[in-house]
């Protein structure tokens, strides 16, 4: 089962900022935060909320 995630506009702005940081330097703290957030979103979307 897949879920459709709905998020707050502030979250979108934060993710945009983190994505820009990730594009500049994937190993920066913000870049790693973006990677972790994306992994968490993927897990939530497919129902693996324990990850």
C-alpha positions as a printed Julia matrix, in Angstrom:
51×3 Matrix{Float64}:
  0.0    0.0    0.0
  1.3    3.48  -0.87
  0.33   6.68   0.87
 -0.04  10.18  -0.53
  1.8   12.55   1.81
  0.49  16.06   2.35
  2.91  18.5    3.93
  2.95  22.03   5.25
  4.25  24.84   2.98
  7.01  25.58   5.51
  8.2   22.01   5.04
  8.4   22.56   1.28
 10.5   25.68   1.78
 12.83  23.84   4.15
 13.19  20.97   1.71
 13.92  23.39  -1.14
 16.66  25.0    0.97
 18.11  21.63   1.92
 17.96  20.45  -1.69
 19.96  23.48  -2.81
 22.53  22.75  -0.11
 22.65  19.1   -1.2
 23.3   20.12  -4.82
 26.23  22.3   -3.67
 27.78  19.72  -1.31
 26.17  16.34  -0.67
 28.37  15.78   2.37
 27.51  19.05   4.11
 25.32  18.84   7.22
 22.37  20.29   5.27
 23.06  17.92   2.37
 23.01  14.93   4.7
 19.85  16.26   6.34
 18.21  16.41   2.9
 19.24  12.81   2.19
 17.84  11.65   5.53
 14.59  13.54   5.0
 14.14  12.03   1.54
 14.77   8.53   2.89
 12.21   9.11   5.64
  9.64  10.41   3.15
 10.15   7.38   0.9
  9.7    5.06   3.89
  6.53   6.84   4.99
  5.1    6.84   1.48
  5.3    3.07   1.23
  4.18   2.47   4.8
  7.53   1.62   6.39
  7.12   4.09   9.23
  9.47   2.16  11.52
 12.42   3.13   9.31
